[in-house]
Amino acid sequence: MLAQANALLEPGSEHTSPGGHYSYRVLGACCRLFDREELPWPCCRLAWRSKEPSWRRIGRRFVPDLASRRCPSYAVELLQPGARPTRTVLTLFPVRLGSQLQEWWYSKQPTSLYLANCKPPSFMANKKAGAAAPPE
């Protein structure tokens, strides 16, 4: 059974990987994007005109990665004994985002582009009220 995430991991918090092989420090939440320019050329057909395929890519270059759309992704520092911390993006596939959190994470609404929208609304309301974030 998959766990459900209802809150963000706090930046600076340290966690171990599900298998226990390494630990990581959370730098912040991020969304994993797919670069459409990396698609093979010319075997991808993203836009059709009439009966012939068009090789022109229409739309945004970076789109949300469908494989990780329902799971939280974080910018992290991998902490391995005897090695320097390595920065990377980690997607927690065994964890599913709650519906409200998924809407904030991968929203298509124009208001999601505002700089003040750096945390989900329920998370901000809990912080202002002095309550703890919802349990994971």
N, C-alpha and C positions, 0 to 999 in steps of 0.2 A: 504494500500500500504506500502511496506517495504522500509525503508530508505537504501541508499547505502553508505558504508564507502569508502572514497577515501584517507584517511589519518589516521594515528595512533592518539590515544588520548595521550596527553603529560603526561609523568610521573610527579606526584605531583599535577596534576589538580584534582579538585573536581567536581563531578557530582551528580545529584539526580537520583534515580531509575525511570523507566517509570511510575510507580504508585505513586511515591512520598512518599513511606513509609520509605525510608532510603536514605542516601547519601553515596558516596564512594570516596576514594582517589585512583587514579591509581598509582600502583607501576611500572607496565611495561606490555608490550604485552607478551603473552605466547600462546602456542598451547595446546589444551586439548587432552590428550592421553588416549587411551583405553588399559587397562592391560589385555592381553589375558590369563594370569594365573588366572584371576578371573572368567573365563568362567566355567560353571558347568561341573563337571567331572562325568562320561565319556559320557555325552549325546551330546557333541559337536563333530562334524565331520569336522575338518578343512583340513585334508589331506586324500585322498583316495589312496589306493594301491590295484590294482587288483579289486576283487569283495568285499573284506572286508574293513571296515573302519579302518583307522589308528588313534590311539589316540595320536600319537606323534604330537606335535605342531611344524610345520615347519615355519621358518621365525622369524621375530623380535617379541620380547615380547610386546613392546609398539608400537602401531600403531595409526595414527590419528583417533580421534573419528568421525565417519561418521555423527553423528547427529549435530555436531558443525563445520563441515568442511567449510561451507560457511558463517560462522558468526565469528566476532572477539571475542577473549577471552583475558581477562586481569587478572593479579594478582592485587588484590585490597585490601584495608583496608575498611571494613564496618564501617561507622561512625554513631553510634546510640546515641541519647541523653541519658546521664546518664549511659552509658555502655562503657567498654573499647573497643578500636578499634579491630576488628577481621579480620585476614588475611584469604583470600579465593580466589578462582578463579571464575570469573564472566564471563559468555558468554552472549553476547548481541544478543539474537535470533531475535529481531525485525529489526536488522540491517544486511544487506548482504554486503559481501566484494566485491569490484570491482575486475575485472578479474586480473589486474596486482598485486593488493594487495593480492589476494588469492593465486596467484602463489608464492609470496614471503613467505606468512604465512605457507603454507603447501606444500612446494616444495619437489619434489623427486630428484632434480638435486644434484649431488655431491658437486657443488660449494655452495650450500645452507648451508653446514656444516662449512664453514669458519667463524672464530670468527669476522671478519670484516663485516659480513653480518647481523649486528644487527638491521638495519633499511632498509626499502625498497629503491631501487635505486632512484626512483623519489623523495622520501622524502629527501634523502641525497643531491640530486642535487639542490633542492629548498633551503635547508639550506645553501649550499655553495654559491649559487648565491645571498643570502641575501633576497630572496623572502619568503613570508609566505607559509606555507604548503597549499596544495589544500583544498578548503572548503569541509566540511563534507556533 
